[in-house]
């Protein structure tokens, strides 16, 4: 199978950037954000060749894959993987449900 192309929604980009900003401010360094970004890139590269790796969700065409305390929400549509969100698993699950229902 050929590698799929990855696209990020604007919401997913905002969520990712918010997570990085939070850790940069909290740690007064961007070292953790750099490491987390590398983990995200590796996981997404894995999805390019194994798009069904993530667990199915109750939401149409949405799968979720974990990276430690974070999860990537994505959809595989034709030859594309669309990153729809990045979620901190330590947050209230109801907040995630509200996010998924409204996006």
C-alpha positions in Angstrom: 0.0 0.0 0.0 1.3 3.5 -0.9 1.7 6.0 1.8 -1.2 8.2 2.4 -1.1 12.0 2.5 -1.7 13.7 5.9 -3.7 16.8 6.4 -4.4 18.7 9.6 -7.6 20.5 10.4 -7.3 24.0 11.7 -8.7 22.8 15.0 -6.1 20.1 15.4 -3.3 22.6 14.7 -4.7 24.9 17.3 -5.0 22.1 19.8 -1.4 20.9 19.1 -0.1 24.5 19.4 -2.0 25.1 22.7 -0.4 21.9 24.1 3.1 23.0 23.1 2.5 26.6 24.5 1.3 25.1 27.8 4.4 23.0 28.2 6.7 25.7 27.1 5.3 28.1 29.6 5.1 25.5 32.4 8.6 24.2 31.9 10.2 27.5 30.8 11.7 25.5 28.0 10.6 24.0 24.7 12.5 20.7 25.2 9.4 18.7 26.2 7.4 20.2 23.3 10.1 19.2 20.8 10.1 15.6 22.2 6.3 15.4 22.1 6.2 16.8 18.5 8.7 14.1 17.5 6.5 11.4 19.0 3.5 12.8 17.2 5.4 12.8 13.9 6.5 9.2 14.4 3.0 8.0 15.2 1.5 9.9 12.2 4.2 8.4 9.9 3.1 5.0 11.1 -0.5 5.8 10.3 0.6 6.7 6.7 1.2 3.0 6.0 -1.1 1.5 8.7 -4.2 3.7 8.7 -6.4 1.3 10.5 -4.0 1.1 13.5 -6.1 3.4 15.7 -9.2 2.2 17.5 -12.6 2.9 16.0 -14.8 5.4 17.8 -18.5 5.9 17.9 -18.1 8.9 15.6 -18.4 8.5 11.9 -15.0 7.5 10.3 -13.1 8.7 13.3 -10.3 6.6 14.8 -8.1 7.4 17.8 -4.5 6.4 18.6 -2.6 7.1 21.8 0.7 8.7 22.5 1.2 8.5 26.2 -1.1 11.1 27.8 -2.3 12.3 24.4 -4.5 10.9 21.7 -4.6 11.7 18.0 -8.1 11.7 16.5 -8.1 11.1 12.7 -10.1 10.0 9.7 -8.9 7.9 6.7 -10.7 9.2 3.7 -9.6 7.7 0.3 -5.8 8.4 0.0 -5.7 10.8 2.9 -5.4 10.8 6.7 -7.0 13.9 8.2 -5.9 14.8 11.7 -9.0 16.1 13.4 -7.8 16.6 16.9 -5.2 16.0 19.6 -6.5 15.3 23.0 -5.0 15.3 26.5 -6.4 12.1 28.0 -6.2 13.5 31.5 -9.0 16.0 30.7 -12.7 15.4 31.4 -14.0 12.8 28.8 -17.2 14.8 28.5 -15.2 17.7 27.1 -13.9 15.3 24.3 -17.5 14.1 23.6 -18.6 17.7 23.3 -15.7 18.5 21.0 -16.5 15.5 18.7 -20.2 16.2 18.6 -19.6 19.9 17.6 -16.9 19.4 15.0 
